Amino acid sequence: MKTCITRCVCFRQPFDRLKAIAKAQGIQTVEVLQEVVLFGENCGLCKPYVAQMLRTGQTVFTELLTDNTSEQA
């Protein structure tokens, strides 16, 4: 059974919620989205997932992403 990554753990922000907010406000970057909603400010491990989400629309991840892997996608 694969683990699914679906949220910012520190702030309990589901990626589907972040996606809806970004879409509604026309936000295209992690930094601008962070100005609107609180996520990614503690450990920051969700940032590559949010970046990938903004690029692709994907909100459920089964692979581990880092800043490097998200930039290559």
Secondary structure, 3 states (H helix, E strand, C coil): CCCCECEECCCCEEHHHHHHHHHHHCCCCHHHHHHHCCCCCCCCCCHHHHHHHHHHCCCCECCCCCHHHHHHC
